[in-house]
Each structure stands twice: as C-alpha cells, then as structure tokens.
Amino acid sequence: MGDVDPPAPRRAGEVRSALVLAAMRRLEETPPARLTLQAVADDAGVNKGLIHRHFGSKAALLAAVMHRIRDDYVAQVRPNASMIDLLFAPVEWIVQNPVLGHILIWMTSEEIDPEVFGAGYPLVKQSEDLLAAAGVDNPTAIIAHQLSAAYGWIAFETNMMHALGQDQIEQARDQFLTYAHSVLERELRKEGC
C-alpha cells in the first residue's frame, strides 16, 4: 500500500479543464438531467468537492462546457466569411454539437437563470448586429426561426438515428443543414439583403 505515490496536485486551471472535458465526454452519452457530479469528478480523477469549489453548481459546470464548445467553434469561424455564412453559424454550432443543444434544453426545463450562461451567445449577438446593419426590421425573428430549426434537429436526432441508423445520420444532418441554409437565404432575400 505504501508503494504507490499519491497523484501530484494539479493546478486550478488543470482541474477546471479536466472537469469540463470529463463533463463533455459524459454528456455525449448522458442527458444533462442524469449527469452526476460524482461521475464527472471520477472521470476527471478529482474529488467531487472540487466541482463545487471551481464552479459552484452543476449549472455553472454545464455553462463552462457550453463556453468551451463555443470557443472551439468561434475559433473556426472565418473572419472574412459571407454574411449568410456568419448568420448561419449559430445553427451549425447547435446542430453539430448536440451536447450544446441538450444543455440549453435542460437549462430551460430546469428554469436555470440565463445569466449563468450569459456569455454563451456571441454568434447570436453577431448575427443580430449583422442583420440590423443590413437594415432588417426584425432581426430577432430571423434568428429565432434559425435557432428553432436547430433545436428541432436536436429534439428529433435521436428518433432519426433509430429510424435511419448511425451510418445515415451524418447524411441526414448534412441535408438538414443544406435545407436550413436555403431557408435563411430565402428569408434574407425577402428582407432585401
């Protein structure tokens, strides 16, 4: 028993990162409502109390997961992208990251204060600003339509996977994104953009 050295203590940033990554992996197979902090701590190789120390709550941990997904996606957005591509970015962000959609749906169902997740929507804000600058009277309506489509995909993806099989879900996702992109183009043409 004395042969094994205890693991070296981790720095705070390493612990936070390990917890976020462990939660992300867990959320790929476990819905947020059934995610346990003990399982996340075990996967990260730390004591459960460190989750409370670094995040304070499950909601704050999930917000950190959402921000990590957002940061990874924002890093991929081309600064010289077309207006349509920038406006479509939030839809792609949600559809390509089902974990994010599941967190947002859970947050709504649990009536979590949106301020906990407040910094998670820079692409939506960017879209609003672009539409307003282009003279669109009601940019929120276009954005709401796009995000509703993305959440619709998240809600039905599991059923589609059972109906189509894992091998066909990627093709279905691509077809959905192509369709949603064409709908956005049509809405923008109606607005004169």
ABEGO torsion letter per residue (X at the ends): XAABBBBBBBBAAAAAAAAAAAAAAAAAABBAAABBAAAAAAAAGBBAAAAAAAAGBAAAAAAAAAAAAAAAAAAABBAABBAAAAAAAAAAAAAABAAAAAAAAAAAAAGBBAAAAAAAAAAAAAAAAAAAAAGBABAAAAAAAAAAAAAAAAAAAAAAAAAAEAAAAAAAAAAAAAAAAAAAAAAAAAAGX
